C-alpha cells in the first residue's frame, strides 16, 4: 500500500479542483431548457402572472417552440438569482 502525504494547502487545493470538476459535470447533466413549472420551483414563484412579468421585462430568457409551450433557460434563471442576491452583513 502506498501512502501519499500532502500539505494542508495542497490538500484543500485538490479538494477545490475536484469539486469544480464535479460541479461542471453536474451542470452538463441538467437540461438547458426547463418547463415553467420547473422554473417556478427554482424561483419559488407560485403565480404564472409573475413569470409572464419576468418574461415581459426581459429578466428571463425563454423560448416559445409551440403555441402553449414556454421553456426557460436555466442559466438565465441562475443569473437572475445571483443578480438579486443580497450579501450578508
C-alpha positions, -999 to 999 in steps of 0.1 A, spaced: 0 0 0 13 34 -10 7 64 12 6 99 -2 12 129 21 0 164 12 5 196 29 -27 213 40 -28 240 13 -22 214 -14 -49 191 0 -75 219 0 -65 230 -35 -70 194 -46 -104 192 -30 -114 225 -47 -103 212 -81 -123 180 -77 -154 200 -65 -152 223 -95 -149 194 -120 -179 176 -104 -199 208 -104 -192 214 -142 -201 177 -149 -234 180 -130 -243 212 -148 -238 194 -181 -263 168 -170 -290 194 -163 -313 203 -191 -306 237 -206 -343 244 -212 -368 238 -184 -406 240 -182 -425 268 -165 -433 246 -135 -396 238 -130 -387 275 -134 -413 285 -109 -400 259 -84 -364 272 -88 -376 308 -83 -401 299 -56 -428 316 -75 -464 304 -73 -480 327 -100 -478 323 -137 -486 360 -139 -453 367 -122 -435 345 -147 -452 365 -175 -440 397 -159 -404 385 -157 -406 375 -194 -421 408 -204 -394 427 -185 -367 407 -202 -354 393 -169 -356 357 -180 -345 342 -213 -372 319 -228 -382 300 -259 -417 296 -273 -414 265 -295 -451 257 -296 -484 275 -290 -488 266 -254 -452 256 -246 -428 281 -229 -393 269 -219 -369 289 -198 -331 290 -200 -318 275 -167 -287 297 -169 -307 329 -172 -327 318 -140 -294 312 -122 -281 346 -134 -313 363 -122 -310 347 -88 -273 357 -85 -280 393 -96 -307 397 -70 -288 380 -42 -280 402 -12 -248 400 7 -249 393 45 -236 418 70 
